[in-house]
């Protein structure tokens, strides 16, 4: 059974930092793409950052230069370091992993962790 468990969310003041973690069981993160998404109340879920099999990363324009995604293969965990947080970063953050071009394909989501940034 595959499980993705996010942690590290919380309440922080604007300008502060948080590090989110996503630990996986039943699946090996380094064999697929791992994304962080976020969803604010009343808004769609948007991709924030992604890391691919080779370790390449990509970011939404709104977080470039402030957020960093990384992966620890030994711990089978992906992190999202969030610096210079803004109130508009407030959302539930979800960990997601997918593999679409290699069999077996898969697509799994975590349950999310709340991040609240106060002004």
C-alpha positions in Angstrom: 0.0 0.0 0.0 1.4 3.4 -1.0 1.3 6.2 1.5 2.6 9.7 1.2 2.7 11.6 4.5 3.4 15.3 4.6 4.6 17.2 7.7 6.1 20.5 8.6 3.2 22.8 8.0 2.1 25.4 10.5 1.7 29.1 11.2 4.5 31.5 10.4 4.8 35.3 10.0 5.5 36.8 6.7 9.2 36.7 5.9 9.6 33.5 7.8 10.5 30.0 6.7 9.1 26.5 6.8 10.4 23.1 5.6 7.8 20.6 4.5 8.6 16.9 4.3 6.9 14.2 2.4 7.8 10.7 3.4 6.8 7.8 1.2 6.1 4.1 1.9 5.3 1.5 -0.7 6.9 3.4 -3.5 10.4 4.7 -4.4 10.4 8.4 -5.0 13.5 8.4 -7.2 11.7 6.3 -9.8 9.1 9.0 -10.6 8.4 12.7 -10.5 7.5 14.2 -7.2 5.6 17.5 -7.1 4.4 19.8 -4.4 1.0 21.4 -5.1 -1.0 23.9 -3.0 -4.6 24.8 -2.8 -6.0 27.9 -1.2 -9.6 28.2 -0.2 -11.8 28.7 -3.2 -8.9 28.2 -5.6 -7.7 25.4 -7.8 -4.8 23.2 -6.9 -1.6 24.4 -8.5 1.8 22.9 -8.9 4.5 24.7 -6.8 7.6 22.7 -7.4 8.7 19.4 -9.0 11.7 17.1 -9.0 12.3 14.5 -11.7 14.0 11.2 -11.8 17.4 12.8 -12.6 17.1 15.4 -9.9 16.1 18.2 -12.2 13.7 20.8 -10.6 11.1 23.2 -11.8 9.1 25.9 -10.0 6.0 28.0 -10.4 7.0 31.6 -11.2 5.4 32.7 -7.9 7.8 30.8 -5.8 11.1 30.9 -7.8 14.0 32.1 -5.8 12.1 31.5 -2.5 11.2 27.8 -2.5 13.6 24.8 -3.0 12.5 21.2 -3.6 15.0 18.4 -2.8 15.0 14.7 -2.4 16.8 12.4 0.0 16.9 9.0 -1.7 18.2 7.2 1.4 15.2 8.4 3.4 12.8 8.2 0.5 11.7 11.7 1.4 11.1 14.9 -0.5 11.4 18.3 1.0 10.1 21.8 0.2 12.1 24.5 1.8 10.1 27.7 1.8 11.8 31.0 2.6 10.6 34.6 2.5 7.0 33.4 3.0 4.2 35.7 2.0 0.5 35.7 3.1 -0.4 34.6 -0.4 1.5 31.4 0.2 -1.2 30.3 2.6 -2.7 27.1 1.4 -2.9 23.3 2.0 0.3 21.8 0.5 0.1 18.4 -1.1 2.8 16.0 -2.0 2.2 14.1 -5.3 4.1 11.5 -7.2 3.6 10.2 -10.7 5.1 8.0 -13.3 3.4 8.2 -16.7 5.9 7.0 -19.3 7.3 3.8 -17.7 5.2 0.8 -16.7 3.9 0.4 -14.1 2.5 3.9 -14.2 1.2 5.5 -11.1 -0.3 8.6 -9.6 -0.5 9.1 -5.8 -1.4 12.0 -3.5 -0.8 12.8 0.1 -3.4 14.2 2.4 -1.9 17.6 2.7 -0.4 19.9 5.4 -1.7 23.4 6.2 0.6 26.4 5.8 -0.6 29.7 7.1 1.4 32.9 6.7 0.3 35.8 8.8 0.9 39.4 7.7 
